[in-house]
């Protein structure tokens, strides 16, 4: 018996009731990728070379990398000073400011893109209300701005956590040795922020690589947009499969780079002491002005533009269609979230309580579905279902399956954290009193997992409600989710 800090862990064979669902989830995340590989390499060498070496691939690659770089740059320029303000200064109303920086996550990227488009032009919001006509915002800057206003909270949350966990004595020591504030930031603070930056860049970069809605509205040609047009327009499955594999390759490269950059990086002086908050003084108003400007762009703009167009379209508003879209979304999201949590729990239990190669493998493969961009995943599901079980094509079962393997990894975090806080000794004590293993788990551990499981289910549910690519390509004929209705 060994102890890893979260309780006693027995080196014994894991029960089948845990292994089976974990293996099902792992195999499920692998199937679309495997079939995508089979489909892509089913073409002849000449056809493969013609697809890969065409100049359009380089154009799509360059556009994708430009968009990712732009979003990461703009997002960092917004998130870094905001995270510094709410953690390192005496800013009044820091909790309100934090909420204002996080709430844009509730606005999907395609809604943000629609708001930017609806703001400009002769019939746009600014022209109608203020007589200001802006040229339509399209292309790289339109897509980059829309995705930045949606994704910068991810960077903000990571940096805020890094600032809160930073040892303030290091900065004070550097200042006492004569370093200027800029030098102290570059030499002391920035290295401590680097792991948080890289982790947040990975999350945002993966989202941008796989986004479809905002990019399609902005008419900017990247891999995800090209995959959809290739499949929907030309119905060229081989070319679409190769584009999807290249996009998946970019994702894997990003994951590898993140692991290499952050490997073995530790920043600690042995103690943790919060630095003295910087007094803003007369700069309080300027700080809140910057916060208000960001909130206006990321929250106020979508609300104003959507309100403007809703006011114009209220005579034609069809409440019945909205109710049907809400019901269709709930009927898809609720079972998918429940199944995702039910499969994520055995994966978490295996990884924490049964060390070995199988728990490690299933735990890592559970993240493969989330790491796979949604459009290639949807495309692989289309190919696989049409080849193996065509009767299930465009069925609710296939869409729910895609949701589960794509978002199950999101449920792992809350469940793993909760299990780490529940010592395994408590279950062993119950077993020593005569309870069987299932009864001990049900009586001791399961009640303490209800709230974390609910939180994990809510996270998955929200992600499914906002999803566009999977629903757009896999939804049954006649089924329209909220995301599809908004995008249409």
C-alpha positions in Angstrom: 0.0 0.0 0.0 1.3 3.5 -0.9 0.2 7.0 -0.1 0.3 9.7 -2.7 -1.0 12.6 -0.5 -4.6 12.1 -1.3 -5.1 9.0 0.6 -4.1 5.3 0.6 -3.8 3.8 -2.9 -3.7 0.1 -3.3 -1.7 -1.5 -6.0 -4.4 -3.9 -7.0 -6.2 -4.8 -10.2 -8.9 -2.2 -11.0 -12.4 -3.5 -11.1 -14.1 -4.1 -14.4 -16.9 -1.6 -13.6 -14.3 1.2 -13.7 -12.1 -0.2 -16.6 -15.0 -0.8 -19.0 -16.4 2.8 -19.2 -12.8 4.3 -19.2 -11.9 2.1 -22.1 -15.1 2.9 -23.9 -14.3 6.6 -23.6 -10.7 6.1 -24.7 -11.7 4.1 -27.7 -14.4 6.5 -28.6 -12.0 9.4 -28.7 -9.6 7.4 -30.9 -12.2 6.1 -33.4 -12.8 9.3 -35.4 -9.0 10.0 -35.6 -8.3 6.5 -36.7 -11.0 6.6 -39.4 -9.8 10.0 -40.6 -6.3 8.5 -41.1 -7.7 5.5 -42.9 -9.8 7.7 -45.2 -6.9 10.1 -45.9 -4.4 7.4 -46.7 -6.9 5.5 -48.8 -6.0 7.8 -51.7 -3.1 7.0 -54.0 0.4 8.6 -53.6 -0.1 10.9 -56.5 -3.4 12.2 -55.2 -2.0 12.7 -51.7 1.0 14.6 -53.1 -1.3 16.8 -55.2 -3.4 17.6 -52.2 -0.6 18.3 -49.8 1.7 20.2 -52.2 -0.9 22.6 -53.6 -0.2 26.3 -53.0 -3.6 26.7 -51.2 -2.4 24.6 -48.3 0.4 27.1 -47.6 -2.2 29.9 -47.9 -4.5 28.2 -45.4 -1.5 27.5 -43.1 -0.3 31.1 -43.2 -3.8 32.5 -42.6 -4.4 30.1 -39.6 -1.0 31.0 -38.0 -1.6 34.7 -38.5 -5.0 34.5 -36.9 -3.7 32.6 -33.9 -0.8 35.0 -33.4 -3.1 38.0 -33.7 -5.6 36.7 -31.2 -2.9 35.7 -28.7 -1.2 39.1 -29.0 -4.4 41.1 -28.6 -5.7 38.9 -25.9 -2.5 39.1 -23.9 -2.4 42.9 -24.3 -5.9 43.1 -22.7 -5.6 40.3 -20.1 -2.2 41.1 -18.6 -2.9 44.6 -17.4 -6.4 43.7 -16.2 -5.0 40.7 -14.2 -2.4 43.0 -12.7 -4.9 45.6 -11.8 -7.2 43.2 -9.9 -4.4 41.4 -8.0 -1.5 43.8 -7.5 -3.2 47.1 -6.9 -5.7 48.6 -4.4 -8.3 49.0 -7.2 -11.7 49.6 -5.7 -14.4 47.1 -6.7 -11.9 44.4 -7.8 -14.6 41.7 -7.5 -16.8 43.6 -10.0 -13.9 44.1 -12.3 -13.0 40.4 -12.2 -16.6 39.5 -13.1 -16.6 42.0 -16.0 -13.4 40.4 -17.4 -14.9 36.8 -17.1 -18.4 37.4 -18.4 -17.4 37.6 -22.1 -17.0 33.8 -22.0 -20.8 33.6 -22.1 -20.8 35.3 -25.5 -20.0 32.8 -28.3 -17.4 33.8 -30.9 -19.9 33.8 -33.7 -22.2 36.1 -31.7 -19.3 38.5 -31.2 -18.5 38.3 -34.9 -22.1 39.0 -35.7 -22.1 42.0 -33.4 -19.0 43.5 -35.1 -20.6 43.0 -38.5 -23.9 44.4 -37.3 -22.1 47.5 -35.9 -20.7 48.6 -39.3 -22.1 49.3 -42.7 -24.8 51.7 -43.9 -27.5 49.8 -42.0 -25.4 49.1 -38.9 -26.0 50.0 -35.3 -23.6 53.0 -35.4 -25.0 54.4 -38.7 -28.6 54.0 -37.5 -28.1 55.7 -34.1 -25.1 58.0 -34.4 -24.7 58.6 -38.1 -21.3 57.0 -38.1 -20.7 54.7 -41.0 -17.8 52.3 -40.7 -16.6 50.0 -43.4 -17.6 46.4 -42.9 -15.2 44.6 -40.7 -14.1 41.3 -42.4 -11.0 39.2 -43.0 -8.1 38.7 -40.6 -8.8 41.7 -38.4 -12.5 41.1 -38.1 -12.0 37.4 -37.2 -9.1 38.3 -34.9 -11.0 41.0 -33.0 -14.1 38.8 -32.6 -12.2 35.9 -31.3 -10.1 38.1 -29.0 -13.1 39.7 -27.3 -14.4 36.2 -26.6 -11.2 34.3 -25.6 -9.2 36.9 -23.6 -10.9 35.8 -20.3 -9.1 32.5 -20.6 -5.8 34.4 -20.5 -7.0 36.7 -17.8 -8.1 33.8 -15.5 -4.7 32.1 -15.8 -2.7 35.3 -15.2 -4.9 36.2 -12.3 -4.2 32.8 -10.6 -0.5 33.3 -11.4 -0.4 36.7 -9.8 -2.3 35.5 -6.7 0.2 32.6 -6.3 3.3 34.8 -6.8 5.8 35.4 -4.0 5.9 39.1 -3.5 9.1 39.0 -1.5 11.0 38.2 -4.8 9.9 41.4 -6.4 10.5 43.5 -3.2 14.1 42.0 -3.0 14.7 42.9 -6.7 13.5 46.5 -6.2 15.7 46.8 -3.0 18.7 45.8 -5.1 18.2 48.7 -7.5 16.1 47.2 -10.3 13.6 49.5 -12.0 9.9 48.5 -12.1 10.4 47.4 -15.8 13.5 45.4 -15.0 11.8 43.7 -12.0 8.8 42.8 -14.3 11.0 41.4 -17.1 13.4 39.5 -14.8 11.3 38.5 -11.9 7.5 38.7 -12.6 7.4 37.6 -16.3 9.3 34.3 -15.7 6.8 33.4 -13.0 3.9 34.3 -15.4 5.3 32.3 -18.2 3.7 28.9 -17.4 0.3 30.5 -17.0 0.8 32.4 -20.3 1.8 29.3 -22.2 -1.1 27.3 -20.7 -3.7 30.0 -21.6 -2.2 30.5 -25.0 -2.6 26.7 -25.6 -6.3 26.9 -24.7 -7.0 30.0 -26.8 -4.8 28.7 -29.7 -6.6 25.4 -29.8 -10.0 27.2 -29.8 -8.9 29.6 -32.6 -7.5 26.7 -34.7 -10.8 24.8 -34.5 -13.3 27.8 -34.6 -15.7 27.9 -37.5 -18.6 30.3 -36.7 -16.7 33.6 -36.3 -14.3 32.8 -39.1 -17.2 31.8 -41.5 -19.0 35.1 -40.8 -15.8 37.1 -41.3 -15.1 35.2 -44.6 -11.5 34.5 -43.6 -10.1 31.4 -45.2 -8.4 29.2 -42.7 -8.3 25.4 -42.4 -11.6 25.0 -40.5 -13.5 27.1 -43.0 -11.8 25.3 -46.0 -12.7 21.9 -44.5 -16.4 22.9 -44.3 -16.5 24.4 -47.8 -14.6 21.4 -49.3 -17.0 19.0 -47.7 -20.3 20.9 -48.2 -19.5 22.4 -51.6 -17.3 19.9 -53.5 -18.1 16.9 -51.2 -14.5 15.9 -51.7 -14.0 13.6 -48.7 -10.3 12.8 -49.3 -9.3 16.4 -49.6 -11.4 17.3 -46.6 -9.8 14.5 -44.6 -6.3 15.7 -45.4 -7.2 19.2 -44.4 -8.6 17.9 -41.2 -5.4 15.9 -40.5 -3.3 18.9 -41.1 -5.4 20.9 -38.7 -5.2 18.0 -36.1 -1.4 18.1 -36.7 -1.3 21.8 -35.8 -3.1 20.9 -32.6 -0.7 18.1 -31.6 2.3 20.4 -32.3 0.8 23.0 -30.0 0.3 20.4 -27.3 3.9 19.2 -27.7 5.3 22.7 -27.6 3.4 23.6 -24.5 4.7 20.4 -22.7 8.3 21.2 -23.7 8.1 24.9 -22.8 6.6 24.4 -19.3 8.5 21.2 -18.4 10.1 21.3 -15.0 9.6 25.0 -14.4 9.2 25.9 -10.8 9.2 29.4 -9.2 9.2 29.4 -5.4 11.3 30.9 -2.6 10.0 28.3 -0.1 7.5 30.8 1.4 4.6 32.7 -0.1 4.0 36.3 0.9 1.7 38.6 -1.0 3.3 41.8 -2.2 2.0 45.1 -0.9 -0.7 46.4 -3.1 0.3 49.3 -5.3 -1.7 52.4 -4.5 -3.3 53.8 -7.7 -4.3 57.1 -6.2 -5.5 59.5 -8.9 -5.2 56.6 -11.4 -8.3 54.9 -10.0 -10.5 56.6 -12.5 -8.2 55.8 -15.4 -8.1 52.2 -14.4 -11.8 51.9 -14.3 -12.0 53.7 -17.6 -9.9 51.0 -19.2 -12.1 48.3 -17.5 -15.3 50.0 -18.7 -13.9 50.2 -22.3 -13.1 46.5 -22.4 -16.5 45.6 -20.9 -18.2 47.9 -23.4 -16.5 46.2 -26.3 -16.8 42.6 -25.1 -20.2 42.7 -23.4 -21.9 46.0 -24.3 -21.4 45.8 -28.0 -23.0 42.4 -28.5 -25.9 43.4 -26.3 -26.4 46.7 -28.0 -26.2 45.3 -31.6 -28.4 42.3 -30.8 -30.9 44.6 -29.1 -30.9 46.9 -32.1 -31.6 44.1 -34.6 -34.1 42.4 -32.3 -36.0 45.7 -32.1 -36.1 45.9 -35.9 -37.1 42.2 -36.2 -39.6 41.9 -33.4 -42.6 42.0 -35.8 -41.3 38.9 -37.5 -40.2 37.2 -34.3 -41.3 33.6 -34.1 -41.5 32.5 -30.4 -42.4 28.9 -31.4 -39.2 28.5 -33.3 -37.2 29.8 -30.4 -38.9 27.4 -28.0 -38.3 24.5 -30.4 -34.6 25.4 -30.7 -34.3 25.6 -26.9 -36.0 22.3 -26.4 -33.8 20.6 -29.1 -30.7 22.0 -27.5 -31.7 20.8 -24.0 -32.6 17.3 -25.3 -29.2 17.0 -26.8 -27.1 18.7 -24.1 -28.6 17.2 -21.0 -28.0 13.5 -21.9 -24.6 14.2 -23.4 -23.5 16.1 -20.2 -24.9 13.2 -18.0 -23.0 10.6 -20.1 -19.8 12.6 -20.2 -19.8 12.9 -16.4 -20.7 9.2 -16.0 -17.7 8.3 -18.1 -15.3 10.8 -16.7 -15.8 9.6 -13.1 -14.3 6.1 -13.7 -11.4 7.7 -15.6 -10.7 9.9 -12.6 -11.0 7.1 -10.1 -8.6 4.9 -12.1 -6.0 7.6 -12.5 -6.0 8.4 -8.8 -6.5 5.1 -7.1 -5.2 2.4 -9.4 -1.7 3.4 -10.7 -0.6 1.6 -13.8 -0.3 1.9 -17.6 -3.9 1.4 -18.3 -5.3 4.2 -16.1 -2.6 6.5 -17.4 -3.4 5.6 -21.0 -7.2 6.0 -20.6 -6.7 9.3 -18.7 -4.6 10.8 -21.5 -6.7 9.5 -24.4 -9.8 11.1 -22.7 -8.3 14.5 -23.6 -7.8 13.5 -27.3 -11.4 14.3 -28.1 -11.2 17.8 -26.6 -7.8 18.4 -28.3 -9.3 17.4 -31.7 -10.7 20.5 -33.3 -14.5 20.3 -33.6 -14.8 20.4 -37.4 -12.3 17.6 -38.1 -14.0 15.6 -35.4 -17.4 16.2 -37.0 -16.0 15.4 -40.4 -14.5 12.1 -39.1 -17.8 11.2 -37.5 -19.6 11.8 -40.9 -17.1 9.6 -42.7 -17.2 6.8 -40.1 -20.9 6.6 -39.7 -21.6 6.6 -43.5 -19.1 3.8 -43.9 -20.0 1.6 -40.9 -23.6 2.4 -39.9 -25.2 4.6 -42.5 -28.6 4.1 -40.9 -27.4 6.3 -38.0 -26.3 9.2 -40.2 -27.7 12.5 -39.0 -29.2 10.9 -35.8 -29.4 12.2 -32.3 -27.3 9.2 -31.1 -24.3 10.2 -33.3 -24.4 13.8 -32.3 -24.6 12.9 -28.6 -21.7 10.5 -29.0 -19.7 13.3 -30.7 -20.5 15.7 -27.8 -19.5 13.1 -25.2 -16.1 12.4 -26.7 -15.4 16.0 -27.4 -16.3 17.5 -24.0 -15.8 14.7 -21.5 -12.4 16.0 -20.7 -14.0 19.2 -19.3 -15.7 17.1 -16.6 -12.4 15.5 -15.5 -11.1 18.6 -13.7 -13.8 19.1 -11.1 -14.1 15.3 -10.5 -10.4 14.8 -10.1 -10.0 17.7 -7.7 -12.9 16.4 -5.6 -11.5 12.9 -5.4 -8.1 14.2 -4.4 -9.8 15.9 -1.4 -11.5 12.6 -0.3 -9.0 10.3 1.4 -9.3 6.7 0.2 -8.8 5.6 3.9 -12.4 6.6 4.6 -13.7 3.9 2.2 -11.3 1.4 3.6 -12.6 2.1 7.1 -16.1 1.4 5.8 -15.0 -1.8 4.2 -13.3 -2.8 7.5 -16.7 -2.4 9.1 -18.2 -5.0 6.8 -19.3 -2.9 3.8 -18.6 -4.1 0.3 -16.5 -1.9 -2.0 -19.5 -0.7 -4.0 -21.5 0.0 -0.9 -18.5 1.8 0.8 -18.1 4.0 -2.3 -21.8 4.8 -2.4 -22.1 5.6 1.3 -18.8 7.5 1.8 -17.5 9.0 -1.5 -20.5 9.4 -3.8 -22.4 11.9 -1.6 -19.3 14.1 -1.6 -19.1 14.0 -5.4 -22.6 15.3 -6.0 -21.7 19.0 -6.2 -18.5 18.4 -8.2 -20.4 16.1 -10.6 -23.1 18.8 -11.0 -20.5 21.4 -11.6 -18.9 19.2 -14.2 -22.2 18.5 -15.9 -23.0 22.2 -16.0 -19.7 23.0 -17.6 -20.3 20.3 -20.3 -23.9 21.5 -20.8 -22.8 25.1 -21.4 -20.1 24.1 -23.8 -22.6 22.0 -25.8 -25.2 24.8 -25.8 -22.6 27.1 -27.4 -21.3 24.5 -29.9 -21.7 25.2 -33.5 -19.5 23.0 -35.7 -20.6 19.6 -34.3 -24.3 20.6 -34.4 -24.0 22.1 -37.9 -22.6 19.0 -39.5 -24.2 16.2 -37.4 -27.6 17.4 -36.3 -30.5 15.4 -37.7 -32.5 16.9 -40.6 -35.1 19.3 -39.1 -33.3 19.7 -35.8 -32.0 23.1 -35.1 -30.1 24.0 -31.9 -29.8 27.5 -30.5 -26.3 27.9 -31.9 -27.5 26.9 -35.3 -30.5 29.3 -35.1 -28.2 32.2 -34.1 -25.7 31.4 -36.8 -28.4 31.1 -39.4 
